Structures are given as C-alpha cells and as structure tokens.
Amino acid sequence: MLRENQFLQFVARQFPRSPHQINAFLEGDAELIRLDNGQVLAFTVDSIVEEIDSGLYADPYLIGWMTAVASLSDLAAVGAQPIGLLLFQHFPPGLSNAFIEQLQQGVQACCKATGVFVLGGDTNQADRLHVGAAAVGIIPDDPIVLRKGAEARDILYASYSMGQGSAFAFQRLFNGNGADIPYQPKPRLQEGRLVRKYGNCCIDTSDGFFPAICNLMEINKLGVHLECTLEEILPPSTLRLAARTGIPPWFFLAGPHGEFELLFSIPPEREAGFLAAARKVDWQPLRIGVFSEEGPALWSATGCPIDAFRIANAFFEAAGNPRQFIDTLTQIPQSW
C-alpha cells in the first residue's frame, strides 16, 4: 500500500462522508457532491508550502502560477469546468511589494490562460510565505470519472510526456537552478473533459508518475503492463539531464514533484472515438500500457517486474529528505 495513503486515512478517520458525496475517500482528485438539479459540484484545495520551504519554488511568478495550477489540475482530473478560485495568501512581514506583485501576476497569468477567475479568498500575515487555492468547478452531466473505475484490458494513457517536474526539482535542489528544464505546467482542463467522456479512470501526476500509477493500481486492484520505453515517456530535456548527470532516467518518474499531467484509462471499444476526438483539439495523448487482472503490480515493456510501490513510497520513507530519497532509489534494482 502507498504509505502516504495510510497516513491520510489516519488523518481523516474521524470524518464521515457526506451522504451527497459521490466519491469515496481517496477515489478522486477532487471531491464531488451531487446537487439537486443533477449536476455535480467539484471542489479541491491545495497549497504551495513544501515547495517554497525547500527552495524548489523561489521565483514569485512561478509560485503564483503553481498556486493556480495545483488546484485546477485536480479539477482537470475529474473533467470539471472551473467556476473559479479562492486564494489564501499569508505573507511574512517585510516581503516586498514587488515580490507580491509578481506572485499575483503569476496567479492571474494562469487564470487568464485557462479562462478562470479569482473569486476571493483570505489574506493575512504569517512568519513565512504560505499560499494556496481552493478551486470550485461544475460537472454538468454524466459520466463521472474518478481514480476508481478502471477495468482489465483498459488502455493506459498519459496526457503528455512525464518526468519534467522531477527533472526541474533535481536541477533546483542539487544544481542550484532549473534553467535547463522548462517548467510551467498547464492544467489539462480541456483534455480532462474529453477523458471524462471516454475514460474509466483518471488521476493527475502532481506527485509524479510512480505515485500516480500506484494510486490507480491500488484503488482498482489491477496491474499494468507498460508498452513504452523510457525514451518514449520522458521528454528530450529530461533525457539529456539524465545523460549529463549519470542519474538513471527512471528516477525522474519517481516523484514526489510531478508535471501535473493526466494519467487515465480508456476502454478498448472507446479508443478509436477517443483518439478521433483528441485529434480535433490537436491533442496527441501518449499510450503507455494496458491494465491487467494480475495486480496491483507493474511490468516493463520487456515483461520484467518493476518495484513500483517501493519507488512510490521512497520519498515518504526518506522523511522528505531529497538526498536520502536519491540514495534510497539507488538501492532499488530496475529493469525499465
């Protein structure tokens, strides 16, 4: 089991579910409530705390951009149409007006790019910078797509290439900058609405590829046989970074910092219609594998087992220490 999920179950164990709530605990990236008119309200909240404290996000514009992306990506994973954002922004004394202005410009730029508005929020002072957003959206009609719902023989797709988020994090935390790795992810809202129409399950990769795929396997009690190579799933900039640093390429899929893409399943009988609809919006999703009844477990394209849950739990086991996390990954033999 994913250790983070065990911790979340402990934290939330005293809270009963609403009788109007569609998703069970951990079954969706956003929480879903059925309204009296048959529509579904989707809402989620996320904060940018660890990323600031660790130095991963230092540029105020990026902090603002990611404040919006983190919550909007959760709406994308359930195929919701955003209504808007509520911000919470706690600023330490002495933070310059220029820094705050650039942060707000980042929030607004992401909102403008996605047609979303900031509806309000809470602003206060604190001993350190603490920002985040609650996102609210609407699902006007069925079907509903959650993390749960995959079936054996479903085809596993990714919205785009993976690994860029971890590559950026490696550059920032170990080389002092992320200039070589372009990183300004976009919430895949349009793509998520297509997935809701054709897919059986969906999750965003905010925590990276391995945590995302392990969540899907754990919740659906299925395995996955991968069909793609690392060269097919990782973008060229990440492969160049791996070659330059000697880091095994698969490390950049381990998380915990992701690229905010979507990982989802399409039943084989709906694949042709899905791909035709994707072409109409100039989208080329990446087919990466097939769900199997032999699970939850992961196999490479060559049929070798991959210790996916050990990889996905590595950052938790390392208590969030980046160097210890890298050391832990080096002890995991891989065939991918």
C-alpha positions as CSV (number, residue, x, y, z in Angstrom):
1,M,0.0,0.0,0.0
2,L,1.1,3.6,-0.5
3,R,2.4,4.9,2.8
4,E,1.0,8.4,2.1
5,N,-2.5,6.9,1.7
6,Q,-2.1,5.1,5.0
7,F,-1.2,8.4,6.7
8,L,-4.1,10.2,5.0
9,Q,-6.5,7.5,6.2
10,F,-5.2,8.1,9.8
11,V,-5.7,11.9,9.5
12,A,-9.2,11.7,8.1
13,R,-10.5,8.7,10.0
14,Q,-12.8,10.7,12.2
15,F,-14.6,12.5,9.4
16,P,-17.7,10.8,8.0
17,R,-18.5,11.1,4.3
18,S,-21.4,13.3,3.2
19,P,-24.4,11.4,2.0
20,H,-24.4,13.6,-1.1
21,Q,-20.8,12.8,-1.9
22,I,-20.2,10.7,-5.0
23,N,-16.6,9.6,-4.4
24,A,-15.3,7.5,-1.5
25,F,-12.2,8.5,0.3
26,L,-9.1,8.8,-2.0
27,E,-11.2,7.9,-5.0
28,G,-11.0,11.3,-6.7
29,D,-8.5,14.2,-7.2
30,A,-11.4,16.5,-6.3
31,E,-14.4,15.9,-4.0
32,L,-17.7,15.6,-5.8
33,I,-21.2,16.5,-4.5
34,R,-24.4,15.7,-6.4
35,L,-26.7,18.8,-6.5
36,D,-30.5,18.7,-6.5
37,N,-30.5,19.7,-10.2
38,G,-28.5,16.6,-11.1
39,Q,-25.3,18.5,-11.8
40,V,-22.1,17.7,-9.8
41,L,-20.1,20.3,-7.8
42,A,-16.3,19.6,-7.8
43,F,-14.1,21.2,-5.3
44,T,-10.5,20.9,-4.1
45,V,-7.8,22.7,-2.2
46,D,-4.0,22.7,-2.4
47,S,-1.2,24.7,-1.0
48,I,2.4,25.6,-2.1
49,V,4.3,25.1,1.2
50,E,6.9,22.4,0.9
51,E,7.9,23.7,-2.5
52,I,8.6,27.2,-1.0
53,D,10.3,26.0,2.2
54,S,12.6,23.6,0.3
55,G,13.6,26.3,-2.2
56,L,12.1,24.4,-5.1
57,Y,9.9,27.5,-5.9
58,A,11.8,30.8,-5.4
59,D,10.6,32.8,-8.3
60,P,7.4,34.7,-7.2
61,Y,5.8,34.5,-10.7
62,L,6.2,30.7,-10.7
63,I,4.9,30.5,-7.1
64,G,1.8,32.3,-8.3
65,W,1.4,30.2,-11.4
66,M,1.7,27.0,-9.5
67,T,-0.8,28.2,-6.8
68,A,-3.4,28.2,-9.5
69,V,-2.2,25.1,-11.3
70,A,-2.2,22.8,-8.3
71,S,-5.9,23.1,-7.7
72,L,-7.0,23.5,-11.3
73,S,-5.2,20.3,-12.2
74,D,-7.4,18.4,-9.7
75,L,-10.5,19.7,-11.4
76,A,-9.0,18.6,-14.7
77,A,-8.6,15.1,-13.4
78,V,-12.4,14.8,-12.8
79,G,-13.3,16.6,-16.0
80,A,-14.9,19.6,-14.3
81,Q,-15.4,23.0,-15.8
82,P,-13.9,25.6,-13.3
83,I,-16.1,28.2,-11.7
84,G,-13.2,29.9,-10.0
85,L,-10.5,30.1,-7.4
86,L,-10.4,31.2,-3.7
87,L,-6.9,32.1,-2.7
88,F,-5.3,32.0,0.7
89,Q,-2.1,34.1,0.9
90,H,-0.2,34.6,4.2
91,F,2.7,37.0,3.8
92,P,5.6,37.4,6.2
93,P,6.4,40.9,7.4
94,G,8.9,42.7,5.2
95,L,8.1,40.9,2.0
96,S,8.5,43.4,-0.8
97,N,5.6,44.8,-2.8
98,A,7.5,43.8,-6.0
99,F,7.6,40.2,-4.9
100,I,3.9,40.1,-4.0
101,E,3.0,41.8,-7.3
102,Q,5.0,39.3,-9.3
103,L,3.3,36.4,-7.4
104,Q,-0.1,37.8,-8.2
105,Q,0.9,38.2,-11.8
106,G,1.7,34.5,-11.9
107,V,-1.7,33.6,-10.5
108,Q,-3.5,35.9,-13.0
109,A,-1.5,34.6,-15.9
110,C,-2.5,31.0,-15.3
111,C,-6.1,32.1,-14.7
112,K,-6.2,34.1,-18.0
113,A,-4.7,31.1,-19.9
114,T,-7.4,28.9,-18.6
115,G,-10.4,31.3,-18.6
116,V,-10.7,31.1,-14.8
117,F,-11.3,34.0,-12.3
118,V,-10.1,34.6,-8.8
119,L,-13.4,34.9,-6.8
120,G,-11.9,36.0,-3.4
121,G,-10.0,34.4,-0.6
122,D,-8.1,35.2,2.6
123,T,-5.1,37.4,3.1
124,N,-3.1,37.6,6.3
125,Q,0.3,37.8,7.9
126,A,2.4,34.9,9.0
127,D,6.0,34.1,9.9
128,R,6.6,32.6,6.5
129,L,5.1,32.7,3.0
130,H,2.2,30.3,2.8
131,V,-0.1,30.4,-0.3
132,G,-2.6,28.1,-1.9
133,A,-6.0,28.0,-3.5
134,A,-9.4,26.2,-3.4
135,A,-10.9,25.5,-6.8
136,V,-14.5,25.0,-7.5
137,G,-16.0,23.5,-10.7
138,I,-19.1,22.0,-12.1
139,I,-19.7,18.8,-14.0
140,P,-22.9,19.5,-15.9
141,D,-23.8,15.9,-16.8
142,D,-22.8,12.3,-16.6
143,P,-20.5,10.3,-16.9
144,I,-18.3,10.9,-13.8
145,V,-14.6,9.9,-13.9
146,L,-12.7,9.1,-10.7
147,R,-9.5,7.4,-9.9
148,K,-11.6,4.2,-9.5
149,G,-13.3,2.6,-12.4
150,A,-10.5,1.0,-14.5
151,E,-11.1,-2.5,-15.9
152,A,-8.8,-5.2,-17.1
153,R,-7.9,-4.6,-20.8
154,D,-8.4,-0.8,-20.4
155,I,-5.6,1.1,-22.2
156,L,-3.5,3.4,-20.0
157,Y,-2.7,6.8,-21.5
158,A,-0.8,9.9,-20.4
159,S,-1.9,13.3,-21.5
160,Y,1.7,14.2,-22.5
161,S,5.3,13.2,-21.6
162,M,6.3,12.6,-18.0
163,G,9.3,13.4,-15.8
164,Q,9.7,17.1,-16.3
165,G,8.6,18.0,-12.8
166,S,11.2,15.8,-11.1
167,A,13.9,16.9,-13.6
168,F,13.1,20.6,-12.7
169,A,13.3,19.7,-9.0
170,F,16.6,17.9,-9.4
171,Q,18.1,20.9,-11.1
172,R,16.8,23.3,-8.5
173,L,17.7,21.3,-5.4
174,F,21.0,19.8,-6.5
175,N,22.4,22.2,-9.2
176,G,21.0,25.5,-7.8
177,N,18.8,26.4,-10.7
178,G,16.2,24.9,-13.1
179,A,17.1,26.9,-16.2
180,D,17.9,23.9,-18.3
181,I,14.5,22.4,-17.7
182,P,11.5,24.3,-18.9
183,Y,8.8,24.1,-16.2
184,Q,5.5,25.9,-16.3
185,P,2.8,23.2,-16.4
186,K,-0.7,23.9,-17.6
187,P,-3.8,22.3,-16.0
188,R,-5.2,19.9,-18.7
189,L,-8.8,21.1,-18.3
190,Q,-9.9,20.5,-22.0
191,E,-8.2,17.2,-22.0
192,G,-9.8,16.2,-18.7
193,R,-13.3,16.9,-20.1
194,L,-12.5,14.5,-23.0
195,V,-11.3,11.9,-20.6
196,R,-14.5,12.2,-18.6
197,K,-16.5,11.5,-21.8
198,Y,-14.5,8.4,-22.9
199,G,-12.4,7.2,-20.0
200,N,-12.9,4.9,-17.0
201,C,-10.5,6.4,-14.5
202,C,-8.1,9.4,-14.2
203,I,-5.6,11.0,-11.8
204,D,-3.2,13.9,-12.2
205,T,0.6,13.4,-11.8
206,S,1.2,16.2,-9.4
207,D,3.3,13.8,-7.3
208,G,4.9,12.1,-10.2
209,F,4.4,9.1,-12.4
210,F,5.0,6.3,-10.0
211,P,2.8,7.6,-7.2
212,A,0.0,8.3,-9.7
213,I,0.1,4.8,-11.3
214,C,0.4,3.1,-7.9
215,N,-2.7,5.0,-6.8
216,L,-4.6,3.7,-9.8
217,M,-3.4,0.2,-9.3
218,E,-4.1,0.2,-5.6
219,I,-7.6,1.7,-5.9
220,N,-8.6,-0.5,-8.8
221,K,-6.8,-3.7,-7.6
222,L,-5.3,-4.1,-11.1
223,G,-1.8,-4.4,-12.6
224,V,-0.4,-2.5,-15.6
225,H,1.8,-3.9,-18.4
226,L,3.8,-0.9,-19.8
227,E,4.2,-0.8,-23.6
228,C,6.5,2.3,-23.9
229,T,10.2,2.7,-23.3
230,L,11.7,5.5,-21.1
231,E,12.8,7.3,-24.3
232,E,9.1,7.4,-25.3
233,I,7.7,8.6,-22.0
234,L,10.4,11.1,-20.9
235,P,10.9,14.5,-22.8
236,P,14.2,15.1,-24.5
237,S,15.3,17.7,-21.9
238,T,14.9,15.2,-19.1
239,L,16.8,12.5,-21.0
240,R,19.7,15.0,-21.7
241,L,19.8,15.8,-18.0
242,A,20.0,12.1,-17.1
243,A,22.8,11.6,-19.6
244,R,24.7,14.6,-18.3
245,T,24.4,13.8,-14.6
246,G,24.5,10.0,-14.7
247,I,21.1,9.8,-12.9
248,P,19.1,6.7,-14.1
249,P,16.3,8.2,-16.3
250,W,13.6,6.3,-14.4
251,F,14.5,8.4,-11.2
252,F,12.7,11.3,-12.8
253,L,9.4,9.3,-12.8
254,A,9.6,8.5,-9.1
255,G,8.2,11.8,-7.8
256,P,7.5,13.4,-5.5
257,H,7.3,16.5,-7.6
258,G,5.3,16.0,-10.8
259,E,4.4,17.6,-14.0
260,F,0.6,17.9,-13.5
261,E,-0.3,15.8,-16.5
262,L,-3.2,13.3,-16.5
263,L,-2.9,9.5,-16.3
264,F,-6.1,7.7,-17.4
265,S,-7.6,4.6,-18.8
266,I,-9.7,4.2,-22.0
267,P,-11.7,1.0,-22.7
268,P,-10.6,-0.6,-25.9
269,E,-14.0,-0.3,-27.5
270,R,-13.9,3.5,-27.0
271,E,-10.3,4.1,-28.0
272,A,-11.0,4.9,-31.7
273,G,-13.6,7.5,-30.7
274,F,-11.4,9.0,-28.1
275,L,-8.4,9.4,-30.4
276,A,-10.6,11.0,-33.1
277,A,-11.9,13.5,-30.5
278,A,-8.4,14.2,-29.3
279,R,-7.2,14.9,-32.9
280,K,-10.0,17.5,-33.3
281,V,-8.4,19.6,-30.5
282,D,-4.9,18.9,-31.7
283,W,-4.0,16.6,-28.8
284,Q,-1.8,13.5,-29.1
285,P,-2.1,11.5,-25.9
286,L,0.6,9.0,-25.1
287,R,-0.4,5.4,-25.0
288,I,1.8,3.7,-22.3
289,G,0.3,0.4,-21.3
290,V,-2.7,-1.9,-20.6
291,F,-4.4,-2.8,-17.3
292,S,-4.3,-6.4,-16.2
293,E,-6.0,-8.5,-13.6
294,E,-2.6,-9.5,-12.3
295,G,-2.3,-6.8,-9.8
296,P,-1.7,-4.4,-8.2
297,A,1.7,-4.8,-9.9
298,L,3.7,-3.2,-12.7
299,W,5.7,-4.7,-15.6
300,S,8.0,-3.1,-18.1
301,A,7.6,-3.4,-21.9
302,T,10.0,-6.3,-21.8
303,G,7.9,-8.2,-19.2
304,C,10.2,-7.5,-16.2
305,P,8.5,-6.6,-12.9
306,I,9.1,-3.1,-11.6
307,D,9.0,-2.5,-7.8
308,A,6.6,0.4,-8.3
309,F,5.2,0.7,-4.7
310,R,8.7,0.7,-3.2
311,I,9.6,3.5,-5.6
312,A,6.4,5.5,-4.9
313,N,7.0,5.2,-1.1
314,A,10.6,6.1,-1.2
315,F,10.2,9.9,-0.6
316,F,7.9,9.2,2.4
317,E,10.4,6.7,3.8
318,A,13.1,9.3,3.3
319,A,11.1,11.7,5.5
320,G,11.2,14.2,2.7
321,N,14.9,14.5,2.6
322,P,15.9,14.8,-1.1
323,R,19.4,13.3,-0.8
324,Q,18.2,10.4,1.2
325,F,15.5,9.9,-1.4
326,I,18.1,9.7,-4.1
327,D,20.1,7.3,-2.0
328,T,17.0,5.1,-1.5
329,L,16.3,5.0,-5.2
330,T,19.8,3.8,-6.0
331,Q,19.2,0.7,-3.9
332,I,16.1,-0.3,-5.9
333,P,17.1,-2.5,-8.9
334,Q,15.1,-1.7,-12.0
335,S,14.6,-3.3,-15.4
336,W,12.9,-0.4,-17.2
